[in-house]
Amino acid sequence: QVQLVESGGGLVQAGGSLRLSCIASGRTFSKYAMGWFRQAPGKERRFVASVSGSGGSTYYPDSVKGRFTISRDNAKNTVYLQMNSLKPEDTDVYYCAQEGTENYGDYAAMWEYEYNYWGQGTQVTDSS
């Protein structure tokens, strides 16, 4: 049984930083890409970042490129999202996700349909 547990959300002023963490259990962590997505109430979930199983490949949309960094520690079964230079529009619930299919290449899955397992989400809110 796969479980993903996020932490690290909270209130942050514009320009500030937060680091989200997600601990995974249930499968061999290093075999699967991990991703972060975000969602506002009443809106579709949006891709934020992804990292391949080895950590060698990452992918970001233009909206967060240069501000957010995804990384993983396979020894700790943990993926991180470092968010810098936060903007009011970054206020959302952030979800950690694990790829459904074992990934033999160094591919950072970037599409929502590629992810079968999701955490409960952690809220990031602009306090400005």
C-alpha positions in Angstrom: 0.0 0.0 0.0 1.5 3.3 -1.1 1.3 6.2 1.2 2.5 9.7 0.6 2.6 12.2 3.5 3.4 15.9 2.8 4.5 18.5 5.3 6.0 21.9 5.3 3.2 24.1 4.2 2.1 27.3 6.0 1.9 31.0 5.8 4.6 32.9 4.0 5.0 36.5 2.9 5.6 37.4 -0.8 9.3 37.0 -1.5 9.7 34.4 1.2 10.6 30.7 1.0 9.2 27.4 2.1 10.4 23.8 1.8 7.8 21.1 1.3 8.6 17.5 2.1 6.9 14.3 1.1 7.7 10.9 2.7 6.7 7.8 0.6 6.2 4.3 1.7 4.9 1.0 0.1 7.2 0.6 -2.9 10.9 0.9 -3.8 11.1 4.6 -3.9 14.0 5.0 -6.3 12.1 3.2 -9.1 9.5 5.9 -9.6 9.5 9.5 -10.6 8.0 11.9 -8.1 6.1 15.0 -8.8 4.5 18.0 -7.1 1.2 19.5 -8.3 -0.9 22.4 -7.0 -4.6 23.1 -6.9 -6.8 26.1 -6.0 -10.4 25.6 -4.9 -12.6 25.1 -7.9 -9.7 24.9 -10.3 -7.8 22.1 -12.1 -4.7 20.6 -10.6 -1.5 22.0 -12.2 1.9 20.6 -12.6 4.7 22.2 -10.5 7.8 20.0 -10.7 9.0 16.4 -11.3 12.1 14.4 -10.7 13.2 11.1 -12.1 13.8 8.1 -9.9 17.5 8.6 -9.8 17.2 12.3 -9.3 19.1 13.0 -12.5 16.3 14.6 -14.4 13.9 17.3 -13.4 11.2 19.3 -15.1 9.4 22.5 -14.3 6.8 24.7 -16.0 7.8 28.2 -16.9 5.7 29.6 -14.0 8.1 28.2 -11.4 11.3 27.7 -13.2 14.2 29.5 -11.4 12.1 29.8 -8.2 11.3 26.3 -7.3 13.6 23.3 -7.0 12.6 19.7 -6.6 15.0 17.1 -5.2 14.9 13.7 -3.6 16.7 11.6 -1.1 16.2 8.0 -2.0 17.9 6.8 1.2 15.1 8.6 3.1 12.2 7.9 0.7 11.6 11.7 0.6 11.1 14.2 -2.1 11.4 18.0 -1.5 10.1 21.1 -3.1 12.1 24.2 -2.2 10.1 27.3 -3.1 11.8 30.6 -3.2 10.7 34.1 -4.2 7.1 33.1 -3.5 4.3 35.1 -5.0 0.8 35.7 -3.8 -0.4 33.6 -6.8 1.5 30.6 -5.4 -1.1 30.2 -2.8 -2.6 26.7 -3.3 -2.8 23.3 -1.9 0.4 21.4 -2.9 0.2 17.7 -3.6 3.0 15.1 -3.8 2.5 12.3 -6.3 4.3 9.1 -7.2 4.4 7.7 -10.8 2.3 4.7 -11.3 4.6 2.7 -13.6 8.1 1.6 -12.8 10.5 3.9 -14.6 13.6 2.3 -16.1 14.9 5.4 -17.7 15.8 8.8 -16.3 12.5 10.3 -17.1 10.8 12.9 -14.9 7.1 12.3 -15.6 5.3 15.5 -16.0 1.7 14.6 -16.8 -1.0 14.1 -14.2 -2.2 10.9 -15.8 1.3 9.3 -15.2 0.8 9.6 -11.4 -1.3 7.0 -9.6 -0.6 7.8 -6.0 -1.3 11.1 -4.2 -0.7 12.6 -0.8 -3.3 14.5 1.2 -2.0 17.9 0.3 -0.4 20.7 2.2 -1.6 24.3 2.1 0.7 27.2 1.2 -0.8 30.6 1.8 0.4 34.1 1.1 0.3 36.1 4.3 1.0 39.5 2.8 
